[in-house]
């Protein structure tokens, strides 16, 4: 199948996009500057982060998808989606290095009437003020006149069995109305609903709002967790009761840290509430380590020399990705207190913290019985939490996943 679409950036956002396009019958090529990564995908080896299974990759390849590190293929498509990663960089702003590299590879191969869409997480103004000049200088073409330029913020929910690519509305905003319509026509082939923003900046700001909504509300419930513990209140019962309100409330759960690929977005440091939320959420790993030490002390044990078993070290349940997972900082702090650590995770076979190899606990029930404290950080579906609660000497549940009354909770 001739390629009609190029997806630049084959990470946790680009690969699911390429899968959706391939499933829709669009000839798709994936571009990565890493030849080894391209060869691995073409050989049927998906990335270890778990956002694409081996079976899904096989179906993509059978439908004609190919990965490449050769930029020449970019000149033969009609649509290019830039899904390059933008991890936090200097001053916590998105690092645009991979976006710039993708634009540099694409620009000399731009052709009239092509559609270019930036899907990467960026601050408002990036598509117009960073991407547009790179594409225009490298191609000699003018955005909005010779080629279409748009932004479509990513909206994937990794691991969700409810919301996939097709049933999640996509927001798009173009440099010009014609750019918006070109992008709407393309995404209309992939998703059930397309929502048109007024322009590039509005579409970019959607991601800022959506990301910060999550971080701010998690910070609120994390602060409530600390307060309720100090007052002797069962926070989880408070949340259970509050979520019965049919209006004006959306339920969030506390945890040992936020984790994930998307950091709070605070353009220019102007959103004071977002900065405060970041501080609250970043202190949770320290708080969890303190709670663990305090729980040991309450039962006549010191953290120094205590055997602590960590359950679940990934950042989301039932996925192997560890990006931003709070488990590593919690482990580092417990090691600093002198604890002896073991870990278990069905998706992680080897785990190093602070240069130290942490032993994997196996078999799990017996390991929980032997540990002075079992710390549940991620409730993977394979865990028999009721059985673990019965076996463990002490169990601290940071996710509220164990049966009520069976464990100590955050």
C-alpha positions in Angstrom: 0.0 0.0 0.0 1.6 3.4 -1.0 2.1 5.6 2.0 -0.3 8.5 2.2 0.5 9.5 5.8 3.8 9.9 7.7 3.9 9.8 11.5 7.1 11.5 12.8 7.9 10.2 16.2 7.1 6.6 17.1 6.6 6.8 20.8 3.6 6.5 23.1 1.7 9.0 21.0 2.9 8.3 17.5 2.5 4.5 17.4 -1.1 4.4 18.5 -1.8 7.2 16.0 -0.2 5.1 13.2 -2.1 2.1 14.4 -5.4 4.0 14.1 -4.5 5.3 10.6 -3.5 1.9 9.4 -6.7 0.3 10.7 -8.7 3.0 8.8 -7.0 1.9 5.6 -4.6 4.8 5.3 -1.2 3.9 3.9 1.1 4.9 6.8 4.8 5.1 7.2 6.4 5.8 10.6 9.5 8.0 10.7 12.2 7.8 13.5 15.8 9.0 13.3 16.8 5.8 15.0 17.6 3.1 12.5 17.6 0.4 15.2 14.2 1.4 16.4 12.8 1.3 12.9 14.3 -2.1 12.2 12.9 -3.4 15.5 9.4 -2.3 14.6 9.6 -3.8 11.1 10.7 -7.1 12.7 7.6 -7.1 14.9 9.2 -6.0 18.1 7.1 -3.3 19.9 8.6 -0.9 22.4 8.9 -2.0 26.0 6.5 0.7 27.3 3.5 -1.4 26.5 1.5 1.2 24.5 1.5 -1.1 21.5 1.3 -4.9 21.8 3.1 -7.4 19.6 -0.2 -8.5 18.1 -1.2 -5.0 17.3 2.1 -4.4 15.6 1.8 -7.6 13.6 -1.6 -6.4 12.3 -0.2 -3.0 11.4 2.7 -4.6 9.5 0.3 -7.0 7.7 -1.8 -3.9 6.7 1.2 -2.3 5.1 2.7 -0.1 7.9 6.5 0.3 7.8 8.9 2.2 9.9 11.9 4.0 8.5 14.7 6.3 9.3 15.1 7.5 5.7 13.7 11.1 5.4 13.2 10.7 1.7 9.9 8.9 2.2 8.4 12.1 3.8 8.3 13.7 0.3 5.8 11.1 -0.9 2.9 11.6 1.5 0.0 14.1 1.6 -0.2 14.3 5.4 2.5 14.5 8.1 1.8 14.2 11.8 4.5 15.3 14.2 4.2 13.3 17.3 7.7 13.9 18.7 8.2 13.6 22.5 8.5 16.9 24.4 9.7 15.9 27.9 10.2 18.7 30.5 13.3 20.7 29.8 14.9 23.9 31.1 12.5 25.7 33.5 10.1 22.7 33.1 9.0 24.0 29.7 8.6 21.3 27.0 11.9 20.3 25.4 11.3 21.0 21.7 14.5 19.4 20.4 12.7 16.4 18.9 10.0 18.6 17.3 12.7 20.8 15.7 14.5 17.7 14.4 11.3 16.3 12.9 10.6 19.7 11.3 14.1 19.8 9.9 13.7 16.4 8.4 10.3 17.2 6.9 10.8 20.8 5.6 13.0 20.1 2.5 10.4 17.5 1.4 7.3 19.6 1.9 5.1 19.8 -1.2 2.3 22.1 -2.1 -1.1 21.2 -0.5 0.4 18.9 2.1 -1.1 18.9 5.6 1.2 19.2 8.6 -0.2 18.7 12.0 1.7 19.0 15.3 0.4 16.6 17.9 3.2 16.9 20.4 2.5 18.5 23.8 3.6 22.1 23.6 2.8 25.5 25.0 0.5 27.9 23.2 2.3 29.7 20.3 4.7 26.8 19.5 3.0 25.7 16.2 2.9 29.3 14.8 6.2 30.7 16.3 8.5 27.6 16.3 7.2 25.0 13.8 6.0 27.3 11.1 9.3 29.2 10.6 11.2 26.0 10.5 8.9 24.5 7.8 8.8 27.7 5.7 12.6 28.3 5.8 13.4 24.7 4.9 10.8 24.4 2.1 10.5 27.8 0.6 6.7 27.4 0.9 4.3 29.5 2.9 2.0 28.0 5.6 -1.6 28.7 5.0 -1.0 29.5 1.3 1.1 26.6 -0.1 0.6 24.0 2.6 -1.8 23.5 5.5 -0.6 23.7 9.1 -2.6 22.7 12.2 -2.4 21.5 15.8 -4.3 18.6 17.3 -3.5 17.9 21.0 -3.1 14.3 21.9 -5.9 12.7 23.9 -4.9 9.1 24.4 -5.7 7.3 27.6 -3.1 4.5 27.7 -4.5 1.2 28.8 -8.1 2.3 28.7 -10.7 -0.3 27.6 -13.4 2.3 27.4 -11.9 5.2 25.4 -9.8 4.4 22.2 -8.8 6.4 19.3 -12.1 6.3 17.4 -14.5 7.2 20.2 -12.4 10.0 21.7 -13.2 13.4 20.0 -10.2 15.2 18.5 -9.7 18.9 18.8 -8.1 20.6 15.8 -7.1 24.2 15.1 -5.5 25.5 11.9 -3.4 28.5 11.0 -6.3 29.5 8.6 -9.9 28.3 8.2 -8.8 26.3 5.2 -6.0 24.6 7.3 -8.6 23.8 10.0 -10.9 22.2 7.4 -8.1 20.2 5.9 -7.2 18.8 9.3 -10.9 18.1 10.1 -11.2 16.1 6.9 -8.2 14.0 7.8 -9.1 13.3 11.4 -12.7 12.6 10.4 -11.3 9.4 8.9 -10.0 8.3 12.2 -12.4 9.4 14.9 -16.1 9.7 15.4 -16.1 13.4 16.3 -13.9 16.3 15.3 -14.1 19.5 17.4 -12.9 22.7 15.7 -11.0 25.2 17.8 -10.8 28.9 16.7 -7.1 28.6 15.8 -3.7 27.1 16.6 -3.3 28.7 20.0 -6.8 27.7 21.2 -6.1 24.1 20.2 -2.7 24.2 22.0 -4.3 25.7 25.1 -6.8 22.8 25.3 -4.0 20.5 26.3 -2.8 23.0 28.9 -6.2 23.0 30.5 -6.8 19.3 30.3 -3.4 18.4 31.7 -3.6 20.9 34.5 -7.2 19.9 35.4 -5.8 16.4 36.3 -2.8 17.6 38.2 -4.7 20.3 40.2 -7.4 17.9 41.3 -5.0 15.1 42.2 -3.1 17.7 44.3 -6.3 18.6 46.1 -7.1 15.1 47.0 -3.5 14.4 47.9 -3.6 17.3 50.4 -6.9 16.0 51.7 -5.2 12.6 52.3 -2.5 14.2 54.4 -5.1 16.3 56.3 -7.5 13.4 56.9 -4.7 11.2 58.2 -3.6 13.8 60.7 -7.2 14.2 61.9 -8.0 10.5 62.0 -10.5 10.7 59.2 -11.1 7.9 56.7 -10.4 9.8 53.4 -11.6 6.9 51.3 -15.0 7.0 52.9 -15.1 10.7 52.4 -14.4 10.2 48.7 -16.9 7.4 48.4 -19.6 9.7 49.9 -18.6 12.8 47.9 -18.8 11.0 44.6 -22.5 10.4 45.0 -23.1 14.0 44.4 -24.6 14.1 40.8 -23.4 17.7 40.0 -20.4 19.9 40.7 -18.0 17.2 41.7 -15.7 14.8 39.9 -14.0 12.1 41.8 -10.2 11.8 42.0 -8.1 9.5 44.1 -4.9 10.3 46.1 -1.7 8.3 45.4 2.0 8.1 45.9 2.7 10.5 43.0 1.3 11.5 39.6 3.7 9.9 37.2 3.2 9.7 33.5 4.5 11.4 30.4 2.7 14.7 30.7 3.9 17.1 33.3 1.9 20.1 34.6 1.8 22.8 31.9 2.6 26.3 33.2 3.5 28.6 30.3 5.7 31.4 31.6 5.1 30.3 35.2 1.9 32.4 35.2 -0.5 29.8 36.6 0.2 30.0 40.3 -2.3 27.3 41.2 -0.6 24.8 38.8 2.8 25.5 40.4 1.3 24.9 43.8 -0.3 21.6 42.6 3.1 20.5 41.2 4.7 21.1 44.6 2.0 19.1 46.4 2.2 16.2 44.0 6.0 16.1 44.0 6.1 15.8 47.8 3.9 12.7 47.9 6.8 10.2 47.4 8.5 11.7 50.4 5.2 11.6 52.4 4.7 7.9 51.5 8.2 7.0 52.7 7.6 8.9 55.9 4.3 7.1 56.4 6.0 3.8 55.8 8.7 4.6 58.4 6.0 5.8 60.9 4.0 2.6 60.4 7.0 0.4 61.1 7.7 2.5 64.2 4.2 2.0 65.4 4.7 -1.7 65.3 8.0 -1.7 67.1 10.3 -1.7 64.1 12.8 0.7 62.7 13.0 1.5 59.1 16.8 0.8 59.3 17.2 -2.8 58.5 13.5 -3.4 57.9 12.5 -5.5 54.9 10.1 -3.5 52.7 8.4 -5.0 49.7 7.3 -2.6 47.0 4.4 -3.8 44.9 3.9 -2.3 41.4 6.7 0.0 40.2 5.1 1.2 36.9 3.2 4.5 36.5 -0.1 3.0 35.5 -1.8 -0.3 36.4 -1.4 -3.1 33.9 1.2 -1.3 31.7 5.0 -1.7 31.8 5.8 2.0 31.3 7.8 3.5 34.2 8.0 7.1 32.9 7.7 9.4 36.0 6.5 6.6 38.3 6.9 7.6 41.9 8.2 4.2 42.9 11.8 5.1 42.2 11.9 8.1 44.5 10.1 6.2 47.2 12.6 3.4 47.0 15.5 5.9 47.0 14.1 7.5 50.2 13.6 4.2 51.9 17.1 3.1 51.0 18.3 6.3 52.5 16.5 5.4 55.8 18.4 2.1 55.8 15.6 -0.2 54.6 16.2 -3.5 52.8 14.1 -3.5 49.6 12.6 -6.1 47.4 10.0 -5.4 44.6 7.4 -7.2 42.6 5.8 -6.1 39.3 4.3 -8.5 36.7 5.6 -6.2 34.0 9.1 -5.6 35.3 11.7 -8.3 35.7 14.7 -6.2 36.7 14.7 -2.9 38.6 17.6 -0.6 39.6 17.4 2.3 42.0 20.2 4.7 42.8 22.7 2.3 41.0 21.5 -0.6 43.1 19.9 -3.8 41.8 16.7 -4.4 43.7 15.9 -8.1 44.2 12.6 -9.3 42.7 10.3 -11.0 45.2 9.1 -14.4 44.1 6.9 -16.1 45.0 4.8 -13.1 45.9 2.5 -14.4 48.8 5.5 -15.8 50.7 7.5 -12.7 50.1 4.7 -10.5 51.5 4.6 -12.8 54.6 8.3 -12.4 55.1 8.5 -8.6 54.6 8.2 -6.3 57.6 6.1 -4.0 55.4 4.5 -4.4 52.1 3.9 -1.1 50.2 1.3 -1.2 47.4 2.2 1.4 44.9 0.3 0.1 41.8 -2.7 -2.3 42.0 -2.1 -4.4 38.9 -5.1 -6.6 38.0 -3.1 -9.8 38.6 -2.6 -9.0 42.3 -4.9 -10.9 44.7 -5.1 -7.9 47.1 -7.3 -9.7 49.6 -5.0 -12.6 49.8 -1.9 -10.3 50.0 -3.6 -8.3 52.8 -4.1 -11.6 54.7 -0.5 -12.7 54.2 1.4 -9.5 54.8 2.6 -8.6 58.3 1.9 -4.9 57.5 0.4 -3.5 54.3 0.3 0.1 53.4 -2.0 0.7 50.4 -1.3 4.0 48.7 -4.1 3.5 46.1 -7.1 2.6 48.2 -7.4 -0.7 46.2 -7.6 -3.2 49.1 -10.8 -4.2 50.7 -11.9 -1.7 53.4 -10.3 -2.5 56.8 -7.8 -5.0 55.4 -4.8 -2.7 55.2 -3.5 0.7 56.3 -4.3 3.3 53.6 -2.7 6.5 52.5 
